[in-house]
Amino acid sequence: WVNYTLLAEATATDSMYGMLDFEPMVMRQTQQVMVFQLRDSVIQVDTFVTDDELRQRYEAEEPAVELRARHIMFQLPIGVTPAQRDSVALSLSGVRDRVLAGENFEVLAQQLSQDPGTAFNGGDLGPFGRGDMVAPFEEAVLALRPGEISDVVETPMGLHIIRLDERRVRGFEEAAPLYRRQVQTRMVQEAESVFVAGLYDRAGPEIAEGALDIVRELVENPGSALSGRAAGRSVVEWEGGAVTVEDLRTLLQLESPTLPQQLADGSDEQLTEFLQSLARRDLLIRAAESEGLRPARESIDEMIEEAGVQLRTAARVLGFFDLDQAPGEELDVAVARAVEAALVDNLSGATQVVPLGLIGFQLREGRSTDVFESGFGQVVLEVAQI
């Protein structure tokens, strides 16, 4: 709501958005292209695989296995404590005992499962293959023989007991063309991993003291003002390079909206891996630049121009061009009306939500915005009505 309001005001003030800096956004795109070009120019992999080698891999991995299973899921409360998890697991283990004693799995799933997508049809997950389920679930299913019931399995969705109903492996001749491409792709990825690991080991990045606390603070307060000294502080550093607090804050605005929540919930080990991944990416970009793969200025300018066109298109779809401003009416009144109409259209499905990311962050800089808890109840009621 805040971002839409600021975008509508900016559109009314300067529809070419001269107040915005699009370069950080397009540079992210160009850096990805640079890394792809580096891979193609530096990482040379022999991906030839004989039919005999491919068959041996296929028989060992069973990549084309087709599974069908049912599950009963119990959800875990947000912020679950160990005692709560043990209590839910004990309850679900009791359901497993009832199945093993002869009660009908499908009926119990209909009665007890807290997965609304499958409970109505007896917990049936339909057919699926490798990679279709989260790792703990997939590992549990693959360890079963048809008709067997798993122990209690924990995934990000909750706790499960699983019954494998069917297991079929497509023949090698049928699966070979797709499987060969998968193996070759994996070989390239493994070579990339070795290359990146070499860059990282030679540079020896070190995570700065207090860096994990900085990550958590930025996730909690992404819009907080930073002095020049604070923004330039390193969270990861190595000889000749560093990832700074400002780099991190920009990344949080550019990445998926789910990233801040994932970081907020992450353990120290997960946050450490996240910071190490930022160092690896920066080292890759520097390696690409050293190979002369940086795009021409003209190309970057074209991408900046295209980003402006896309933002104007989005603002036009949202109704922020040609505001319906009555004679003598204040601009903020017309903006508020247009923004509310845009939000209603988003909620009703008439238009898509426009995530503004770094643009929204730039629009909010230097502006005082606040969210009042007293308004939540009325907003929830209006959203429910829409």
C-alpha positions in Angstrom: 0.0 0.0 0.0 2.8 2.4 0.9 4.8 1.4 -2.2 1.8 1.9 -4.5 1.1 5.3 -3.0 4.6 6.5 -3.5 4.7 5.1 -7.0 1.5 6.9 -7.9 2.8 10.1 -6.4 6.1 9.7 -8.4 4.2 8.9 -11.6 2.2 12.1 -11.2 5.4 14.1 -10.5 7.7 12.7 -13.2 6.3 9.8 -15.4 9.9 9.2 -16.6 11.0 8.4 -13.0 14.1 10.6 -13.1 14.3 10.3 -9.3 15.0 6.5 -9.5 18.3 4.6 -10.1 17.6 1.6 -12.3 21.2 0.6 -12.6 21.4 -1.7 -9.5 18.5 -3.7 -10.9 19.9 -4.2 -14.4 23.4 -4.8 -13.1 22.0 -7.9 -11.3 20.8 -9.1 -14.7 24.1 -8.4 -16.5 26.1 -10.1 -13.7 24.1 -13.3 -14.2 24.9 -13.1 -18.0 28.5 -12.6 -17.2 28.6 -15.7 -15.0 27.0 -17.8 -17.7 29.5 -16.5 -20.2 32.3 -17.3 -17.8 31.0 -20.8 -17.4 30.9 -21.3 -21.2 34.4 -19.8 -21.7 36.4 -21.2 -18.8 34.7 -24.4 -17.6 35.3 -27.0 -20.3 33.7 -30.4 -19.6 33.8 -33.7 -21.5 30.2 -34.8 -21.3 30.5 -37.8 -23.5 28.9 -40.9 -21.8 28.8 -44.3 -23.4 25.6 -46.3 -23.5 27.1 -48.9 -21.1 28.1 -46.2 -18.6 24.7 -44.6 -18.8 23.0 -47.9 -18.2 25.1 -48.6 -15.1 24.3 -45.2 -13.7 20.6 -45.7 -14.5 20.4 -49.0 -12.7 22.2 -47.7 -9.7 20.2 -44.5 -9.3 16.7 -45.5 -10.5 16.1 -41.8 -11.7 12.9 -42.7 -13.6 11.1 -44.2 -10.6 7.4 -43.4 -10.5 5.8 -43.5 -7.1 2.3 -43.3 -5.6 1.8 -42.8 -1.9 -0.7 -41.6 0.7 0.1 -39.6 3.9 -1.4 -38.4 7.1 0.0 -35.0 8.1 -0.1 -33.2 11.5 0.8 -29.5 11.4 3.3 -28.0 13.8 2.5 -24.6 15.4 4.5 -21.6 14.5 7.5 -21.2 16.8 7.0 -24.8 18.0 8.9 -25.8 21.1 10.7 -29.2 21.4 8.0 -30.3 23.9 5.2 -29.4 21.4 7.0 -31.2 18.6 7.3 -34.3 20.7 3.7 -34.2 21.7 2.5 -33.9 18.0 4.9 -36.7 17.0 3.6 -39.0 19.8 0.0 -38.4 18.6 0.9 -39.2 15.0 2.9 -42.3 16.1 -0.3 -43.4 17.8 -2.2 -43.1 14.5 0.5 -45.2 12.8 0.0 -47.9 15.5 -3.7 -47.9 14.7 -2.9 -48.5 11.0 -0.5 -51.3 11.8 -3.3 -52.8 14.0 -5.6 -53.0 11.0 -7.5 -49.7 10.8 -8.0 -48.2 7.3 -5.3 -45.7 6.3 -7.6 -43.8 3.9 -10.4 -43.4 6.5 -7.9 -42.2 9.1 -6.5 -39.7 6.6 -9.9 -38.3 5.9 -10.7 -38.0 9.6 -7.3 -36.8 11.0 -4.9 -35.5 8.4 -4.3 -31.7 8.5 -3.3 -31.5 4.9 -6.4 -29.9 3.3 -5.2 -30.7 -0.2 -5.2 -34.5 0.3 -7.3 -35.4 3.4 -10.6 -35.5 1.5 -9.3 -38.3 -0.8 -7.7 -40.4 1.8 -4.3 -38.7 1.8 -3.6 -39.7 -1.9 -0.7 -37.7 -3.3 -1.1 -38.9 -6.8 1.9 -40.0 -8.9 5.2 -38.3 -8.4 8.9 -38.9 -9.1 12.3 -37.9 -7.8 12.6 -34.2 -7.0 8.9 -33.7 -6.8 8.8 -33.8 -2.9 11.0 -32.2 -0.3 14.1 -34.2 0.5 13.0 -35.8 3.9 9.7 -36.9 2.4 11.3 -38.3 -0.7 14.0 -40.2 1.2 11.3 -41.8 3.4 9.2 -42.9 0.5 12.2 -44.4 -1.4 13.1 -46.5 1.6 9.6 -48.1 1.6 8.3 -51.1 -0.3 4.7 -51.0 -1.6 2.3 -51.4 1.4 4.8 -50.4 4.0 4.2 -47.5 6.5 7.0 -45.0 7.3 7.9 -43.9 10.8 7.0 -40.3 11.6 8.8 -38.0 9.1 9.3 -34.2 9.6 9.3 -31.7 6.7 8.8 -27.9 6.5 5.0 -28.6 6.2 4.7 -30.7 9.4 4.9 -34.3 10.5 3.8 -37.2 8.3 3.3 -40.9 8.2 3.5 -42.3 4.6 2.2 -45.4 2.9 3.8 -46.3 -0.4 1.1 -47.8 -2.7 3.0 -48.2 -6.0 6.6 -48.1 -7.3 7.4 -48.4 -11.0 10.7 -47.9 -12.8 10.6 -47.1 -16.5 12.8 -49.2 -18.6 16.2 -47.9 -19.6 15.4 -47.7 -23.3 12.4 -45.5 -22.6 14.2 -43.2 -20.2 17.6 -43.0 -21.8 17.3 -39.8 -23.9 16.1 -37.6 -21.0 18.4 -39.3 -18.5 21.5 -38.7 -20.7 20.7 -35.0 -20.8 20.3 -35.0 -17.0 23.6 -36.7 -16.5 25.4 -34.3 -18.8 23.9 -31.3 -17.0 25.0 -32.8 -13.7 28.6 -33.2 -15.0 28.7 -29.5 -16.0 27.3 -28.5 -12.6 29.9 -30.6 -10.8 32.6 -29.0 -12.8 31.2 -25.5 -12.0 31.2 -26.5 -8.3 34.9 -27.4 -8.5 35.7 -24.2 -10.3 33.8 -22.0 -7.7 35.3 -23.9 -4.8 38.8 -23.2 -6.2 38.1 -19.5 -6.4 36.7 -19.5 -2.9 39.6 -21.5 -1.4 42.2 -19.2 -3.0 40.5 -16.0 -1.8 39.8 -17.4 1.7 36.9 -15.1 2.6 36.3 -14.6 6.3 32.9 -13.7 7.9 33.3 -10.5 10.0 32.6 -10.6 13.7 29.0 -9.7 14.4 28.0 -10.3 10.7 25.2 -12.7 11.6 23.6 -10.1 14.0 23.8 -7.6 11.2 21.9 -9.9 8.8 19.2 -10.4 11.4 19.0 -6.6 12.0 18.7 -5.8 8.3 16.0 -8.5 7.9 14.1 -7.0 10.8 14.5 -3.4 9.8 15.3 -3.3 6.0 14.5 0.3 5.7 16.6 1.6 8.6 18.9 4.5 7.7 22.6 3.8 7.5 25.5 6.2 7.9 28.2 6.0 5.2 30.5 4.2 7.7 27.8 1.7 8.6 26.9 1.0 5.0 30.5 0.4 4.1 31.1 -2.0 6.9 32.1 -5.5 5.6 30.1 -8.6 6.6 32.4 -10.9 4.5 35.9 -9.9 3.4 38.9 -11.2 1.6 42.1 -9.7 0.1 40.9 -7.4 -2.7 37.2 -7.7 -2.0 34.3 -7.7 0.4 30.5 -7.9 0.8 29.3 -4.8 2.6 26.2 -4.0 4.6 25.0 -1.8 1.7 25.5 -4.7 -0.7 23.5 -6.9 1.6 20.6 -4.4 2.0 20.4 -4.0 -1.8 20.3 -7.7 -2.2 17.4 -8.0 0.2 15.4 -5.6 -1.9 16.2 -7.4 -5.2 15.7 -11.0 -4.1 12.5 -12.9 -3.7 10.2 -11.5 -1.0 10.5 -14.8 0.8 14.3 -14.4 1.4 14.0 -12.1 4.4 11.6 -14.5 6.2 13.9 -17.5 5.4 16.9 -15.5 6.9 14.9 -14.4 9.9 14.1 -18.1 10.6 17.6 -19.3 9.8 20.1 -20.9 12.1 23.6 -19.5 12.5 24.8 -22.3 10.2 22.3 -21.3 7.5 23.1 -17.6 7.8 26.8 -18.4 7.5 26.2 -20.4 4.4 24.2 -17.5 3.0 27.0 -15.1 3.5 29.5 -17.6 2.0 27.2 -17.8 -1.0 27.4 -14.0 -1.4 31.2 -14.2 -1.4 31.1 -17.0 -4.0 28.9 -15.0 -6.3 31.1 -11.9 -6.0 34.2 -13.9 -6.7 32.5 -15.3 -9.8 31.6 -11.8 -11.0 35.2 -10.6 -10.5 36.5 -13.6 -12.4 34.2 -12.8 -15.3 35.3 -9.2 -15.3 39.0 -10.3 -15.3 38.1 -12.3 -18.5 36.8 -9.1 -20.1 33.1 -10.3 -20.0 31.6 -7.1 -18.6 28.8 -5.9 -20.9 29.2 -2.7 -22.9 27.9 0.6 -21.5 25.4 0.8 -24.4 23.9 -2.6 -23.5 23.5 -1.5 -19.8 21.8 1.7 -20.9 19.4 -0.2 -23.1 18.5 -2.4 -20.2 17.9 0.6 -18.0 15.6 2.1 -20.6 13.7 -1.1 -20.8 13.3 -1.2 -17.0 11.8 2.3 -17.1 9.4 1.1 -19.8 8.3 -1.9 -17.8 7.7 0.3 -14.7 5.6 2.8 -16.7 3.6 -0.1 -18.1 3.0 -1.5 -14.6 2.0 2.0 -13.3 -0.4 2.3 -16.3 -2.0 -1.1 -15.6 -2.4 -0.1 -11.9 -4.2 3.1 -13.0 -1.6 5.6 -11.9 -1.3 7.4 -15.2 -4.0 10.0 -15.9 -5.3 10.2 -12.3 -9.0 11.0 -12.0 -8.4 14.2 -10.1 -11.4 16.5 -9.8 -11.0 20.3 -10.2 -9.6 21.7 -7.0 -9.0 18.3 -5.5 -5.7 17.7 -3.7 -3.3 15.3 -5.4 -3.1 13.0 -2.4 -6.8 12.4 -2.4 -6.8 11.3 -6.0 -3.7 9.2 -5.4 -5.4 7.5 -2.4 -8.4 6.7 -4.5 -6.3 5.2 -7.4 -4.2 3.1 -5.0 -7.2 1.7 -3.3 -8.7 0.8 -6.6 -5.4 -0.9 -7.7 -5.3 -2.9 -4.5 -8.9 -4.0 -4.9 -8.1 -5.2 -8.5 -5.1 -7.1 -7.2 -7.1 -8.8 -4.5 -9.9 -9.7 -6.8 -7.6 -11.1 -9.4 -8.4 -8.5 -12.1 -4.7 -7.5 -12.1 -1.5 -8.9 -10.8 0.4 -7.6 -7.8 3.5 -5.6 -8.8 6.4 -6.3 -6.4 8.4 -3.1 -6.4 11.4 -4.4 -4.5 14.4 -2.0 -4.8 12.2 0.6 -6.5 9.9 0.7 -3.5 13.0 1.0 -1.3 14.2 3.9 -3.3 10.8 5.6 -3.2 10.7 5.2 0.6 14.2 6.7 1.2 13.9 10.1 2.8 10.2 9.6 3.4 8.6 9.1 6.8 6.1 6.1 6.6 4.4 4.2 9.4 1.9 1.4 9.8 -0.7 1.8 12.5 -1.9 -1.3 14.3 -5.3 0.3 14.9 -6.0 0.0 11.2 -5.4 -3.8 10.9 -8.9 -4.9 11.9 -10.7 -2.7 9.4 -8.3 -3.7 6.6 -8.8 -7.4 7.3 -12.6 -6.9 7.1 -12.4 -5.0 3.8 -10.0 -7.6 2.3 -12.4 -10.4 3.4 -15.3 -8.5 1.7 -13.3 -8.2 -1.5 
